[in-house]
Amino acid sequence: MNKVDNFRLKFNNDNKEYVPIMIGGMGVDISSSELALEAARLGGVGHISDALVTDVSDRKFDTKFVADKRKQYKDSLNSTDKSRIHFDAVDIRAAMQLHVGKTMEAKRGDGLVFVNIMEKLTMNNPKDTLTTRLNSALDAGIDGITLSAGLHLNSMAMMQENKRFRDAKLGIIVSSVRALKPFLQRAKRSNRMPDFIVVEGPLAGGHLGFAFDNWKEFNLAVIFSEIKQFLHESNLDIPLIPAGGIFTGSDGAAFLADGAAAIQVATRFTVTEECGLPDKAKQEYFRATEADVEVNTSSPTGYPMRMLSYSPSIGAKLKPNCESLGYLLENGTCAYIDAYERAKAEAASKGSKAFGVYEKTCLCTHMQLFQCYTCGHYVYRLKDTTVKQDDGKYQILTAEHVFKDYQFSTDGKIALPASAILSA
Ligand SMILES: Cc1cc2nc3c(=O)[nH]c(=O)nc-3n(C[C@H](O)[C@H](O)[C@H](O)COP(=O)(O)O)c2cc1C
């Protein structure tokens, strides 16, 4: 009987074998160090994320990066022009050293911990900040980097002087052959092909690599097979890792039998103890119905994003917070600032100060506050993976339970937590 455990993940730059389960990066600290470390302990691959790394460092290590930056740029608070605001490379490096370095110090087991680095975090200086993030992650000892959301074509070149450029596992997330081709062409110039390619389909959580008006026309199995074919024709042997909507071990085993090197999964881990979401948000994920899941254009990045329709981020009225965070600033602006100003002006024209911003969301702040409930399409099936307790809340799972369910389950089954079985 086919199950994920019948397969092993291998990379071309080491001789080791890993359980072929990768927990995908979920910013901001939703894929926490604790979650990533569990995946590594169990022999698979976990991800932390470097999104809002200064804030993550403040929360975990008592640094003051966010407050200090806000103080430094307080003169911009009442201006819509945020071009003065910049990140200090020394601060980014220090925050990365703490977040990545401390995670790696705590690593146990035979698996790996990677960091998800989104190019779309433009930080008002995309090239320099990305170069700093990539190299400081390598310097802090990360096992691998997954480049996502945007794919800067020069990412490989940005790391090529780093002494870990060859030994770390460097991979990318793409949703089409079209996006993959130019990246590979550029990577060739650095004489460094990616060690793995995550093929993300339209049912994934977070931002989607598809257009808002046609994402429904795409299908993970089709894209996976197109990319597999393309690599075969190009004589490239790069492990492929499908992601997006792989909800059971059997879904995963089917991809592995079809030539996938591993699977990347995320949504099922959002309701685990180790996941960084607050308990309230975990319950919001559990209670979702299919009708509550929407793909919308509220992210200022320009990419469509999937989330629950009752996310507090939708229609909120937050003053832009770029002095503190500002991770999506590009050329001194962010689409949220314009949307906020438009909504404010419209309310003012009616003599009102009350308004909500529906067009865009202040993604930095709402992700910081865990108020944007981004999720994979099958979030509404999470309630079938656990039990409802007497107090009406769903039982939170352990990452080990979910990981092992993916690893060992067959016939499309999902194992309930042990407590449910005992009380049955
Ligand atoms: C809550 C949440 C946050 C996510 N955040 C990110 C992110 O910051 N960067 C990224 O590349 N992918 C992100 N993703 C996508 C996942 O890493 C993963 O590829 C995808 O969700 C897998 O599909 P599944 O959730 O159906 O298992 C996120 C997914 C979820 C559910």
The ligand as an ORCA input file, in Angstrom:
! r2SCAN-3c Opt
* xyz 0 1
  C      -0.616     30.399      7.158
  C       0.235     30.268      5.926
  C       1.236     31.187      5.681
  C       2.067     31.052      4.571
  N       3.092     31.932      4.391
  C       3.987     31.739      3.400
  C       5.139     32.553      3.302
  O       5.372     33.438      4.135
  N       5.999     32.325      2.272
  C       5.782     31.323      1.352
  O       6.589     31.146      0.442
  N       4.702     30.529      1.443
  C       3.814     30.693      2.447
  N       2.752     29.837      2.576
  C       2.634     28.691      1.635
  C       3.181     27.396      2.261
  O       4.540     27.487      2.571
  C       2.935     26.142      1.416
  O       3.696     26.118      0.239
  C       1.479     25.904      1.005
  O       0.567     26.506      1.858
  C       1.244     24.386      0.969
  O      -0.094     24.098      0.762
  P      -1.075     23.586      1.934
  O      -1.169     24.711      2.904
  O      -2.343     23.315      1.219
  O      -0.459     22.375      2.553
  C       1.877     29.967      3.674
  C       0.849     29.056      3.919
  C       0.039     29.184      5.023
  C      -1.044     28.170      5.269
*
